[in-house]
Amino acid sequence: MIIVEHIKNGNEHSDGNASLIGLHLLKYPTKKIHLFSGLEHYNSIINILKNNNINYSNIIFHEIRPFGNFVRDYKLIIFDFKIAKMVFDFALQENINDILFLYTSTFLLYYVKYFSLFYKFNIKMVLHGDLERIDVMNYAKSFDKGKIIQFFYALLFGLKIPLNLGNFKNLNYIVYSESIKNNAVKILPKLKKQIIAIPHPYFYQEQQEYQAFKNNKLRLCVVGLSSMRKNIPSLKYLIDELNKIKNLNISIIFAGKIIDKKFLEYVLNINFIEKFTLSNKSIATEIRDEAIKNSDYALLTYKLDSYKLIANGAFMDAINYEKPVLAIRNNYIENYFNKYGNIGYMFETIEDLLKKINDIRNNFPIDEYNLQVQNIRKIKQTENINYSVKLI
């Protein structure tokens, strides 16, 4: 089998990629896996597999230079062709029939479909955030500026056109939620038989019992990346309002990079925000994990009705560390509420979320909190890696 990560390097996507590779190692314990990726990404994946007692001795590493954060799109046309040709040539040379691409970029998909006219390999491709652009109009509307440019960008450089081209039985796509599959099929009905939905691959870990609301202080953790498009406007409002309260028994910690310079400078001057994780670069995994572990709730203030076509890795981190969520409602998280019951609180507006924070800090609901943690543990028990092995 061949597995390819041609875009991401370092720790980015390493948790999910390692878990998905782990699924294949468990399902096919005697099969050799030829892994094409950057060296840093490979090392990160091996460390994760090792820490979770997954036998990785059947992995054969082939180093490539991932595309990463180079100038996008027009250079990716050439880069993706080279990747596709290299992988198909290697599969022919080694008589390998199964190929898994851990990332589906637009032009790679064009080339995979072209080569699939001549070579009948069994191919799976993981659809990540780029899938969001198949809903061209809503994608463009999510930007404050340049909506027209974003519309044509999503149309020309997004996945909608290549996903609609052709219908190869030997080509399937993996998404990390049944809700994502359903939403994608509403837009592109012909994909119904080609999409495989599995829970977000994750090596869930056992957690020690946690004492919530210690010393009568509420600890909130902003999990994942913070950006203007995703959550910074709502976070700015929330922090402004909390900053008006005297004797505030709240601390907020960021477990992810902040990619807006002004907002980073702003939070550096707020007393109740812990400073040691604040960064505009990816923070170390150990620091991120400790930040989530030592919080009472995960704070997820993404835009209302977002995450219809994209998995929410920050939410999965919260589940791993058994943290109930304080979230603006989105389709991905709502799916888990519907399946597992009370795992925190969802709101239509940031104003309602703020009101709930004030209620909690004044009268911490310990019984409900314990119920939420128990329901979160049901997710971990049900959607563990052994369950997902049956779906791939």
Backbone hydrogen bonds, N-H to C=O, Kabsch-Sander energy under -0.5 kcal/mol:
donor,donor_aa,acceptor,acceptor_aa,energy
2,I,98,D,-2.4
3,I,34,H,-2.8
4,V,100,L,-2.6
5,E,36,F,-2.8
12,E,9,N,-1.2
14,S,11,N,-2.1
15,D,11,N,-0.5
17,N,13,H,-2.8
18,A,14,S,-2.7
19,S,15,D,-2.0
20,L,16,G,-2.4
21,I,17,N,-2.7
22,G,18,A,-2.5
23,L,19,S,-1.9
24,H,20,L,-1.6
25,L,21,I,-2.3
26,L,22,G,-2.2
27,K,23,L,-2.2
28,Y,24,H,-2.6
31,K,28,Y,-1.4
33,I,58,N,-2.6
34,H,1,M,-3.2
34,H,32,K,-0.5
35,L,33,I,-0.8
35,L,60,I,-2.5
36,F,3,I,-2.9
36,F,34,H,-0.6
37,S,35,L,-0.6
37,S,62,H,-1.6
42,Y,38,G,-2.4
43,N,39,L,-2.5
44,S,40,E,-2.1
45,I,41,H,-2.6
46,I,42,Y,-2.7
47,N,43,N,-2.2
48,I,44,S,-2.0
49,L,45,I,-2.6
50,K,46,I,-2.7
51,N,47,N,-2.5
52,N,48,I,-1.0
53,N,50,K,-1.6
54,I,49,L,-2.7
55,N,53,N,-0.5
56,Y,54,I,-0.6
59,I,56,Y,-1.9
60,I,33,I,-3.5
61,F,59,I,-0.6
62,H,35,L,-2.9
64,I,37,S,-2.1
67,F,6,H,-2.8
68,G,7,I,-1.6
70,F,67,F,-1.4
74,Y,72,R,-1.5
75,K,72,R,-0.6
77,I,73,D,-1.3
78,I,74,Y,-0.6
79,F,75,K,-2.3
80,D,76,L,-2.9
81,F,77,I,-1.1
82,K,78,I,-2.1
83,I,79,F,-2.2
84,A,80,D,-2.8
85,K,81,F,-2.7
86,M,82,K,-2.4
87,V,83,I,-2.5
88,F,84,A,-2.5
89,D,85,K,-2.7
90,F,86,M,-2.2
91,A,87,V,-2.4
92,L,88,F,-2.2
93,Q,89,D,-2.5
94,E,90,F,-2.6
95,N,91,A,-0.6
95,N,92,L,-0.6
96,I,91,A,-2.5
99,I,122,N,-2.7
100,L,2,I,-2.8
101,F,124,K,-2.7
102,L,4,V,-3.3
102,L,100,L,-0.6
104,T,126,V,-0.7
105,S,103,Y,-0.7
109,L,105,S,-2.0
110,Y,106,T,-1.5
111,Y,107,F,-2.4
112,V,108,L,-2.9
113,K,109,L,-2.3
114,Y,110,Y,-2.0
115,F,111,Y,-3.0
116,S,112,V,-1.9
117,L,114,Y,-1.5
118,F,115,F,-1.7
119,Y,115,F,-2.3
121,F,119,Y,-1.0
122,N,97,N,-3.0
123,I,121,F,-0.8
123,I,170,N,-3.1
124,K,99,I,-2.5
125,M,172,N,-1.9
126,V,101,F,-2.6
127,L,174,I,-2.6
128,H,126,V,-0.6
131,L,128,H,-1.8
132,E,129,G,-1.8
133,R,130,D,-1.6
134,I,131,L,-2.1
135,D,132,E,-1.0
136,V,134,I,-1.4
139,Y,135,D,-2.5
140,A,136,V,-2.1
141,K,137,M,-2.1
142,S,138,N,-1.1
142,S,139,Y,-0.7
143,F,140,A,-1.4
150,Q,146,G,-2.5
151,F,147,K,-2.0
152,F,148,I,-2.0
153,Y,149,I,-2.3
154,A,150,Q,-2.8
155,L,151,F,-2.0
156,L,152,F,-2.7
157,F,153,Y,-2.9
158,G,154,A,-0.9
159,L,130,D,-0.6
163,L,159,L,-2.5
164,N,160,K,-1.4
165,L,161,I,-1.1
171,L,168,F,-1.6
172,N,123,I,-2.5
172,N,170,N,-0.5
173,Y,194,Q,-2.9
174,I,125,M,-2.3
175,V,196,I,-2.4
181,K,177,S,-1.8
182,N,178,E,-2.4
183,N,179,S,-2.2
184,A,180,I,-2.5
185,V,181,K,-2.5
186,K,182,N,-1.4
187,I,183,N,-0.9
187,I,184,A,-0.5
188,L,184,A,-2.9
191,L,188,L,-2.1
192,K,189,P,-1.8
194,Q,191,L,-1.8
195,I,191,L,-1.3
196,I,173,Y,-3.8
197,A,195,I,-0.6
198,I,175,V,-2.4
198,I,196,I,-0.5
200,H,176,Y,-0.6
204,Y,202,Y,-1.4
212,A,210,Y,-0.9
214,K,211,Q,-0.5
216,N,213,F,-1.5
217,K,214,K,-1.1
218,L,249,N,-3.0
219,R,217,K,-0.5
220,L,218,L,-0.6
220,L,251,S,-2.7
221,C,297,Y,-2.3
222,V,253,I,-2.8
223,V,221,C,-1.0
223,V,299,L,-0.7
224,G,255,A,-1.8
226,S,257,K,-2.5
231,N,227,S,-2.0
232,I,227,S,-2.7
235,L,231,N,-2.3
236,K,232,I,-3.0
237,Y,233,P,-1.9
238,L,234,S,-2.3
239,I,235,L,-2.8
240,D,236,K,-2.4
241,E,237,Y,-2.3
242,L,238,L,-2.3
243,N,239,I,-2.2
244,K,241,E,-1.0
245,I,242,L,-1.6
248,L,245,I,-0.6
250,I,248,L,-0.8
251,S,218,L,-2.4
252,I,272,F,-2.3
253,I,220,L,-2.2
255,A,222,V,-3.0
255,A,253,I,-0.5
258,I,279,S,-3.1
259,I,226,S,-2.5
259,I,257,K,-0.6
264,L,260,D,-2.2
265,E,261,K,-2.3
266,Y,262,K,-2.0
267,V,263,F,-2.6
268,L,264,L,-1.5
269,N,266,Y,-1.5
270,I,267,V,-1.5
271,N,269,N,-0.6
273,I,270,I,-1.3
274,E,252,I,-2.6
274,E,272,F,-0.5
278,L,275,K,-1.4
288,R,284,A,-2.5
289,D,285,T,-2.8
290,E,286,E,-2.1
291,A,287,I,-2.1
292,I,288,R,-2.0
293,K,289,D,-2.7
294,N,290,E,-2.0
295,S,292,I,-1.6
296,D,219,R,-2.8
297,Y,219,R,-1.7
298,A,324,P,-2.5
299,L,221,C,-3.6
299,L,297,Y,-0.5
300,L,298,A,-0.7
300,L,326,L,-2.5
301,T,299,L,-0.5
303,K,230,K,-0.8
305,D,329,R,-2.4
306,S,303,K,-1.8
313,G,311,A,-0.8
316,M,312,N,-1.5
317,D,313,G,-1.9
318,A,314,A,-1.9
319,I,315,F,-2.2
320,N,316,M,-2.5
321,Y,317,D,-1.9
322,E,319,I,-1.5
323,K,318,A,-2.7
325,V,343,I,-1.8
326,L,298,A,-2.9
327,A,325,V,-0.6
327,A,345,Y,-2.6
328,I,300,L,-2.0
329,R,347,F,-2.9
331,N,306,S,-1.2
332,Y,306,S,-0.5
334,E,330,N,-2.7
335,N,331,N,-1.6
336,Y,332,Y,-0.8
336,Y,333,I,-0.8
337,F,333,I,-1.8
338,N,334,E,-2.5
339,K,335,N,-1.5
340,Y,336,Y,-2.7
341,G,337,F,-2.0
343,I,341,G,-0.7
345,Y,325,V,-3.3
347,F,327,A,-1.9
353,L,349,T,-1.5
354,L,350,I,-2.4
355,K,351,E,-2.0
356,K,352,D,-1.9
357,I,353,L,-2.1
358,N,354,L,-2.1
359,D,355,K,-2.1
360,I,356,K,-2.7
361,R,357,I,-2.6
362,N,358,N,-1.4
363,N,359,D,-1.8
366,I,364,F,-1.7
369,Y,365,P,-2.7
370,N,366,I,-2.3
371,L,367,D,-1.8
372,Q,368,E,-2.5
373,V,369,Y,-2.2
374,Q,370,N,-2.0
375,N,371,L,-2.2
376,I,372,Q,-2.1
377,R,373,V,-2.0
378,K,374,Q,-1.0
379,I,375,N,-1.2
380,K,376,I,-1.7
381,Q,377,R,-2.1
382,T,378,K,-2.4
383,E,379,I,-3.1
387,Y,384,N,-0.7
388,S,384,N,-1.6
389,V,385,I,-1.3
390,K,386,N,-0.5
390,K,387,Y,-1.0
391,L,388,S,-1.6
392,I,388,S,-0.9
